[in-house]
Structures are given as C-alpha cells and as structure tokens.
Amino acid sequence: MIRNRAQMSAPLVDMSVLSALTHTMLPFLILFLVNNNVLIPKLILRNRILPYLFGTVCVISAMWVYQYFDFIHVIESLPRGVRPGHHPHIRPLLPLPLVLDFTYALLVVGCNLAIALMFQRFDDKLEKESLMKANAESQLAYLKNQINPHFYMNMLNNIHGMIEIDPDKAQLMVIDMSQLMRYMLYESSRRMIPLSEEIMFLRNYMSLMRQRFPENKVSVTSEFPADNEIVGITLPPLLFLVFIENAFKHGVSYQEASFVAVSIEVSQQSVRFNCINSNHSRICDDIETTGIGLRNIRQRLSLIYGDKASLELNVSRTTYTVNLTIPAHAVEDSYN
C-alpha cells in the first residue's frame, strides 16, 4: 500500500493508512495481550500445558475466523471490476493473505512464549540464588555460633587446670582470655577480616596456651609473615583456630616431650596454613568424628570457597599435620 502511494505521489501516511494499519494489526495486538497476560501466567507458568495449548488454539482460531470473514467482506465490498479473479488452473484452499495472517499469529504466540519463558527462567535463577545465599548465610552464622562456645569451653578448662598449679599465672590467663574474647565478640562477627588481625589473634592465643605448659617439655613455635607481606589479604575470622586448639588439646603431654609448630605462608594466589603437633597415640585416623570443630571448618570452607580451598590432614606415629590452602584474594561475596 505504501509503495503504491509513493508511486502515485500520494502522502505516505494519512488517516486512511493509519486506519488500515490499525484494522490489520488490532487482531494481532489482542492475540498478544490475551496470550501474554492471561494464557501464559495462568496456564503455562503453572505447568498446565494442555489447557494452554487448547486455549491458544481457541484464541488463534477465533482470530482467524474474524480475519476470514473480514477478508470476505473486504473482497465483496470492492467493485466487480477490481475484484481479484480466480486462476483457471490453480484453486488454492485459502487465499494467500489468510495464510499469512495465520502464520503471523503463530509467530506472535511463539515469540511471546519464548520471551516469557526466558524471563521466567531468569527470575527462577535469581530466586534460587537468593535462597542459596540466605541458606549459606544462615549456615555460616550457625557454624560460627558453634565455634565460640567450643573456644570458651576449652579455654575455661585450661584456666581451671592452671588454678591448682599456679594461681598467679591463672589470673594472667584470665586477663589474656578477656582480650581474646573481645576479639571474638567484635571482630568475628564480620564476614571477612584482614589476615593481619587473625595472625595477631593467633599470636595471643598461642601465648596464652604457652603459659599452661612447662617450657622444658613443650615447644611452641610460630612463623608468620610480616605485616607488609599480607596487605589487602582477607579471610573468614577464626578459620585457623580449631586446628591450633586441637594441636594443644591432642598433641601436648605433661609427661612426654611435645611440640606445636604453626606457620602461615602467603603468595600472590594463596594463603597456606600449616600446623604440626606431636602425636602421643591419642589421635585416631577419624579424629574429625570426635568433635564439631573440624566438621564445622570443612562446611565453612565448602560454603565460602567451594572447591578452591584444600584441606589435608595427615597422621603418622609421631606427628599430626594440617595443611590448609585458601585463595589469597577471596571475593567477600563468593558465597552470596
């Protein structure tokens, strides 16, 4: 129509053209609105596939019947001299305009359905990720809440044992413990902390534990990187504590020579924690089943780092070794 009007030097758009376009496009617009606002949300998104197919067939059929009678009306309203004639040898079942209208209707429904399903899948993915984030955060909060009572129980047992041996030293241990508790109350509530703060906490903890044992029988050593080597490196709080607790709990004896050696190394890609302690035949191969500490750590590592963290526990006749490697620059929202 527009090409013919251009050849006749007529205006490309006027009221007659707009009226014809509206008359032609209105059925497809109604089809789109019914499919998008009624059939898809009420049927296909609720997994009612057969009712959706039936409803779609009914709507397309109703539209096509309207277009058929409208086409017949337009043809009959034309003067006899300009009506399209029939080919003497070709008898099409349907006129080409009606075939095209039916094809366009299928395209409208198909494209609308594909786009709606794509957005629905995207929304489902966002909802799933939101649920996974909430679940991960709740699990981490639960695990961290378990760590604090576990720590306090061990420390109180240590101080209780020292009261009978050296009351003055037990008083100093109470003061040191208050500093550690302050760290655990305020710093451990953060999702990620600087590695320098965690190292300072470990130093204080090992110093406190060192006071409990005689120096001539128990060797406690640590090797930590300098502060200028760990600038910008963060990690979850209290990630290494359980290993050092277990080292003192299971690897130190008052009767035999014992040792606890802790070290942390950093590189551009990773942070490597190593803890070795003496084994006095009290550590079993399935030590993870004896307490909540190691199980909690494995769950935390899985939630925060996925498969990017590596934890190895090795037991020999004389030593128990822990090797933990985590990414040096973990994204804070990696488990969100």
Secondary structure, DSSP 8 states (H G I E B T S, - for coil): -HHHHHHTT--SS-HHHHHHHHHHHHHHHHHHHHIIIIIHHHTGGGT-HHHHHHHHHHHHHHHHHHHHHHHHHHHHHS-TTTS----SS---SS-HHHHHHHHHHHHHHHHHHHHHHHHHHHHHHHHHHHHHHHHHHHHHHHHHHHHHHHHHHHHHHHHHHHHHH-HHHHHHHHHHHHHHHHHHHHTTTSS-EEHHHHHHHHHHHHHHHHTTS-TTTEEEEEE---GGGSTT-EE-TTSSHHHHHHHHHHH--SSS-EEEEEEEEE-SSEEEEEEEEE--S---TTGGGG-HHHHHHHHHHHHHHGGG-EEEEEE-SSEEEEEEEEETT--TTTT-
